[in-house]
Structures are given as C-alpha cells and as structure tokens.
Amino acid sequence: MKAVKYIAYGAGGLVALLLVALAAAALVIDGGFVKTRLERAMKEKNRTLTIEGEPGLRLFPVAGITLGKLVLTEPASDKVFVALDSAELAVRALPLLSREAEVEVFKVSGLKVNIVRGADGRLNFADLAGAGEREAGPERGARRIPAVRIAEIAIERARIAYRDAASGREVTVDDLNLKTGRLDGAVAGQVAFSARITGRKPDLDIRTQAAGAVRFDLARQEIGIDAFSFQAKGQADRDALAVDVAAPKLEISPARAGGSAIAASIRLSGPKRRLDAKLRMAAAEGNAKALSIPSLTLDLDASAEGRSVKGNVSTPLQANLSGPAIELPRIAANLTLAGQGLPQKGLALAVNGALKADFGKRSAAGEFAARFEDSNLRAKFAATRLAPLAATFDVSADRLNLDRLMPPKKAEAKGDDRIDLSGLKGPQVNGKVAIGALTAQRLKLSDLKADIKLAGGKLEVAPHSANLYGGTLAGSLAADANGNRIALKETIQGVQIGPLLRDAAEQDRVEGRGNVTLDITTAGASVAAMKKALGGTARAELRDGAVKGINLAEAIQDVRSVLGSKSATANDPAKRTDFSEITASFAIRNGVAHNEDLQGKAPLVRLTGGGDVDIGNSTVNYTARASVVATSKGQGGRDLSNLAGVTVPVRITGALEKPAIAVDFTELASKSGVDLVKALGRERGVTEKIGDKLRGLFRR
C-alpha cells in the first residue's frame, strides 16, 4: 500500500531531522544554537519550524538530543506538516565511525504527520527530499549495509495521515503505538504494535495489532521471528474484514533457513461480496541467498455480484533474496467458477504453469496451460521490464466459447458512455493469438489468428484473419490513445449470409453469399461522439440468394386486383424472392453514410435506390425503387406484362431502429400514375387500395 511507503517516508524524515540536530550540536554544543539553526533552515525552505524550549544535548559516549513540542508547517502555509509532543534520540558515538549504528533510545510521543499528494502529483515533502538521494548510482548501490543495533524503540499515540487531492483518497493511521525490546541481531527482542486505520475511497475502519519476538542483522543477512502473530479486524468498504497471521518460528541466515509452517487467513463478508482465503506456507529451507519453500497452498472460497469461485492453488517457491528474484517452478490450480452467464453446474478450471520474476532486473517470464469445459488454453509471456511494462506473449486455444464466460448483457444506460483509451499509454506489448474455434456474441469463427502490438499509446490488432461462415475475414484494427482514435479496415469474402444473420441477429430473411469491405475511422471521448465522427467507405455485395417471406413480383402483380382481393403478404415463410445480385457502396462522413448506387437484380424485378443513413443520430432517409422488367410471365406463372416498366418508389425514414416505410405516391403518380391507373382499371377508391397493397408489400 502506498500509505505504508509514505509512513516510512515520514518516520525517516523525522529521524533525519533529529540526526541533523545532533550533528549541529556536536559543533556548537549548544541547544539554543541548534534550535536557531533548524528554524532558520526551514525558513529558507519557506516553512515555519517552532520548537518549544531549548533542546537538550549530550555528546559522549552517547550522543543524543531531546526535544519538546515541535511544529513544522507546509511550504508557504500555516498548515501543519509534522508535529510532536516530545522526542528523544540517542546513539553511541564511536560505532558511527565504523559505519555502525547503536541506538540507545528512540522515543517519540504525540507524533502527527500529514502527507498530501497534490493535484499535480507532487508530494508536500518533496522540497525536503534531497534530489541526489532519488537516484542511486552503481557505486552507491554497492556500499556495505551498516550494522544496526537498537536498545529500545517507543512510539506512542502517533498519527500519520495521507490524502490524494486528485482522487480524493484518504488513509489515516491513528493511535499508532510501537514498543520494542533490545534488537541487537544476537537475541530476539519483543515487539508490540497496534494502530487504527481509517480511510475514504474506499471507506476503512480497521484495528490492527502485532506481537512476537524479532531478531535481525541486515549486515549479516540474518532474520528470525518467534511466536509472531498479526491480526486486523474492522470494516472495509461496508464489508467486515478479519485477517490473522501466525508465524510460530522462522530463522533465515546465510548458512541455513528453517522454522515451522506459517498460516494466514483472510475473511471478508458483506452485502455484495464474500471472501474466505486460507494460506499455508511450509517451513523454509535453504539460506538467505537461496530461500526455498517446499509448498505454498491457498484455499479460496469467494463470491461477488452473483458469481463465485472455489478451489485451491499450490506451488513451491524458490527465492534469490540477493537478486531479488523468485521462481514458482510448478503451479497447480483447481477452481470452480459459478454464476450468471456460466454453466448451471459451474465452470471447472484446471491450471498448471511456472513463473519467474527478477525484481532487481524488473523482469518476469511464465508459461501456463489451462483446461475448462472443452477448451484447452496455453499461454507464454516474458516481460523485460515491469514498470512501465515491456512484454511479449503467445496465446493459443483449440476452442473458446466466450458467450459462456461473459456476464449477461445489462440494459444499456441512456447516458453518454465515455471511452477513455489513456490506459494504452506507457506499456509496450507484442504478441500473437491463435484460436481454432471461437464463439463470441453467437458468432462462430474458426482458425482465428491475430498479431497484437501496443506501443506509444497505440494498440494494433494487425494483421488478423479468420474463417467465417464458409468465407474469410481479414483486416486490421487500431486504437490510438493520442486523440482517442479508432480505425478499422476489414475485408469479408464469400460469407454465407443466412447462417451469419441467424446467429448474429436471430433473423432468417436473407440467403446468399456476400462480400463486405470496410475502411472507417473515428475519434471522440464517448460512444455518441465517435458515432458522429465516423468517416470512411463501405461496400456490400450479395449474390445468388433470396429474400425470404415475400415474392416481390407476385406481390406487385396483386396491385392489379385491388377490389375484393387479399392484401399482399410481406412475411409469408413459404414465399421468397430470388435474386442474382445486390450491391451498394457508402461514403461515410461525419457519421452519415451516403449511398446512391443500390443495384438489385431478380428474375422479374430490378431494384435501385439512394439516400442517407445517419449513424450519429440513428436516423435514416432513403428511397428504394422497385421496377418490373418486360416479360409475359412472372414468378408463379402470373402475367406481369401490363406492369412492365412501372417503378414503385418506397420511402424509408425516421428512427433507424424502427423506421417508417411508405410508398411515395407523389413520385409514383408524377412518373407513371396515369398509365398505371389505366392498366389497373378506373374503379372507385383505386388509389387508396393501391396504397394498401403496397404498404402491405413493404411492411415488416
């Protein structure tokens, strides 16, 4: 947790402040002078330091300083950064010459530290941190770790608060108490700790405590704990939280490592989620440089938002602490997932793999194999840099049904869905994906292959290809965080339209083979903005197929018998209109797709049209024109010679989801109205009945 790091910064800053005071005292041997110099130094940094009374000093053989009440403000402000009621630091002088620290006493009472990260990301103690300390050069990293021996530490009633102005996140460690016995590296000393942690975003109210015997010698790479325990209980974001850790014994040295098993448990329960996790770590083996844990076992039972996972994970652990690096040479996991969108019996998942991570070099690599349902998945990855991520991967699966793994669709929100691609900035990733058979959104693809590249904030899925309903799909997809842009180029050839529409749209109205080409781009911060910014071209070709539910030529013939006849039926499953070709191309600009070259050829009918489909505003304004070709016999043997050359215009307007479809009688009358009326007879009400027939023809 970042708050822990900032707590360490605050405590380290306080120790540094006391050491500076001690060094100054060694020169002037005067507490008043030390006070004046410290206050002047903080004033130069535009801060105010107030120390009540005169610091007490001692120099030899134990060098120490005692402070009364102290307050240090933030830069150019009267807000408190650090305050305390009293503090005392004393170290033996002579060991310092040998780069050893023997702390006789370190006591702090009533400490208060307020750490703030501003909206610009700058911390409120950045001016106190030396610039030269931020980057450690090679020669600095090679320096010997000093020996540290502590006779006593006593921190009482401390309060350390952290606030992030940008996110509104707050974490406060209050009522912090820490007391230790002698920590000299030779004999384990007792340690007792307690604190209360509260926070906002998420809401926290947790009490923690720890106790046990601890021994450490950093210079000799030795650490030991005896009868150590840690507990945390409270509320975390409206959930009850309980954490228990028990470490009866652990000894690590350059010669050997040993001890007993360590056990930990986490329980979380609330109105929307539940977690029960138990971890058991076998006794350590090896030594300080090559630590080995024969087995790590995690039992997990968790649920959230109608989904659950139950199972266990086990692995041995090998760690090179001088690296530091860890290796999980064999990972085995058996989990059962259940919930909405998954099989009723649940989804059994078996995973085997291996993982290596070198935190010194900031690199990692792993290989995994998983089986769930009837799918086998394999994955490899290698990260040459962890932050920011630079990695490669290779994922393959024999078959994968995403519809069984995804949660059910929720009702679409009426608001403007935001699209933020900024997460693409920073990482550099290259990889390949290969799936033998894929089902997604009911669509079925096979032999799917894709190259994926992420760099400079731009994600490219190119090239990608797949077999799709007897045809092929190939193209490229790019998403660019620099401008929130998306570009798609796709070529679909020889696809069977009937099965495709039945799976994708649950419609069975069209048959035939089709080709589609797309070359579109868009940009924007939301779905609506991207729809209105769409630009590019599209073309569709459909050949040797049929429109189901209507015989177009026969329906037009029915207009002749407008008196006492049945209305034309527009959805009769037994009827169909065969066609040899339908083609159309679209020019897309500012979210509007314009077409003016619709061409359709059927044995007795020709189809043309043009107009606009406004994708950004979800409206359509289009006119389709159906013409009967000159012939003596129509489909079904009916005579259409008296309608040869007649063109019926149909206007499609309104909302794209449910457009209004009507015959344009004005155009019909102006171009062929007189001849049509003569051909059909001059019966009373003929115009109205012609309208009824044609509306029935195009009704859905």
CORFENDA-V478372 format. One record per helix or strand. SS is the DSSP state (H for helix, E for strand). FROM is the first residue (numbers start at 0). TO is the last residue. Records with the same first field share a line. If there is no record, write none. Layout:
# CORFENDA-V478372
SS: FROM-TO  FROM-TO
This chain:
# CORFENDA-V478372
H: 1-27  30-43  92-95  130-132  137-140  401-403  421-423  496-503  526-531  551-559  640-642  664-679  685-697
E: 48-50  55-57  61-66  69-72  79-83  85-91  99-108  111-116  122-122  146-149  152-163  169-179  182-182  188-199  203-216  221-235  238-251  256-258  261-268  272-280  283-285  290-303  306-319  324-338  346-357  362-371  374-385  388-396  399-400  417-417  427-439  442-454  457-467  470-479  484-495  509-522  525-525  534-547  575-588  591-601  604-613  618-627  646-654  659-662
